[in-house]
Amino acid sequence: MRTVVLTMKASVIEMFLVLLVTGVHSNKETAKKIKRPKFTVPQINCDVKAGKIINPEFIVKCPAGCQDPKYHVYGTDVYASYSSVCGAAVHSGVLDNSGGKILVRKVAGQSGYKGSYSNGVQSLSLPRWRESFIVLESKPKKGVTYPSALTYSSSKSPAAQAGETTKAYQRPPIPGTTAQPITLMQLLAVTGAVATPTTLPRPFPSAASTTSIPRPRPVGHRSHDMDLLSTATYTSSQNRPGADPGIQRQAPSGAAFQKPVGADVSLDCKIDLSFLIDGSTSIGKRRFRIQKQLLAAVAQALDIGPAGPLMGVVQYGDSPATHFNLKTHMNSRDLKTAIEKITQRGGLSNVGRAISFVTKNFFSKANGNRSSAPNVVVVMVDGWPTDKVEEASRLARESGINIFFITIEGAAENEKQYVVEPNFANKAVCRTNGFYSLHVQSWFGLHKTLQPLVKRVCDTDRLACSKTCLNSADIGFVIDGSSSVGTGNFRTVLQFVTNLTKEFEISDTDTRIGAVQYTYEQRLEFGFDKYSSKPDILNAIKRVGYWSGGTSTGAAINFALEQLFKKSKPNKRKLMILITDGRSYDDVRIPAMAAHLKGVITYAIGVAWAAQEELEVIATHPARDHSFFVDEFDNLYQYVPRIIQNICTEFNSQPRN
């Protein structure tokens, strides 16, 4: 018996060894047959921005013609990822306008990007951006595998992507290794598994309703029963929908909105705040009451007062109406009492109309608006608006209003056909970086927004929309005082300078004004830090005396860079407005290039005998937006609106991320 067992064991071991050897041989044969795929350099168009490409390092081929100014570039050497990849390659000198291969490497975001003119491309300045990149010659690192197909970010929702094939996201490669791909759909699946939001249960259809054709619902109204909250009750967040149906639950009480630990606001929180609350019929009475509870909790957390935050409330439905403005209630106790008395108006959910109303009417001196406090609007939306918000919000942002959105219970799949403007919140908020948006899946989670909302509206350093084209610049006027101008015309030039200055908000923290007069020589009339109010600036302009002499415009630009703009604040846009009536006796090209490299946006205004080609050299690219010519001094005033419009258009064209 023992002999038989030993024989069987030997046979098993022999079989195992045969299989092992066969497997190894098979693997070797398979490895021989597999050939390393040939690397293909992906080609991109001139308008592709680095931020749209997920890969951290990649080689691409650019086409010809990317020097065109319509392909915007931000920065010098290190570029914001909002830039055209190929445009940056031409600007950096790695490529010329005929195109070619480049290596792109993502790097950390910068606190600021300086524009410059280089290799036929004018790059723009940018205050800050979340991600940057550099452009190198297309020499691959040894041992690094570069992608043959790029992975692009998508603005589509996960639901919209469900039926699509998703490219694999490659982790940054480690030298000598090949990264294993993880698909975006896998990442979404993992994210969904970590935190699955709960929503209010929607009512089951009755037996009668299942046999009849559903009636189309009014556009913008919720497809679930708006009285659901009146019939279903919940006691606590632990008894969420989906828990034991036998447990009776009650709706959230004011206790859910008690001031959370750590939500205290620093004493320097000074903002002028308007809440736009949803009073549409579809919200229902119970939801409207929960909304008021959040307002009362915010009023308590902010510690309302004349030296700190002030708060008013506007309700919207078919049309907006102000319940109380910024100066109606000057302490939290009175404000909470007033909030409790607000009644629901009903109607549709016209958010766009409400934002326009607030922009035009709410933030006025008569309503208690303080010029020293940032303007903030918090918009609360149940579901989705019944009108468009994009254009109204753009005008609000350009007026210096910081728009926040709190959205509750977005559209279900069968409701999306009624949404007037998809992605409405991103089209409305001050910036699309997530700081200005809060979303909750259920009204029972609204109290969770209290702490982040209070902290964000009081973080005045991040209220980016407080800065507008009229309150965020250092403007240096460089004025020709040569003999050909004459005393009378010089006073006309000063009136032109006055008319431009009047359009800006002047203070030490807003726009600042400086002035240089030049002939053969240069004279600093006053610097940026000399006057901090509009009346003082306007009086200083009137007192400027006519000098008379030659015309050395190039030397004047250099003088302005040293005496004015070298003392400009880092967070200010630098604008030079040069007015001349003749051809310069010295060269203007090198000084103008120096101004562009230092990020100074230069406007050149020529009168009478000024040389058009010199104006275009001095002006920032594109010259058609920054250089102007008038035949007579008396016609200068006509260009004030156009110059202001161009300054604001350029400011507002900066990316909103």
Disulfide bonds with the S-S distance in Angstrom:
Cys46-Cys66 2.03
Cys62-Cys86 2.12
Cys269-Cys458 1.93
Cys430-Cys465 2.11
Cys469-Cys648 2.02
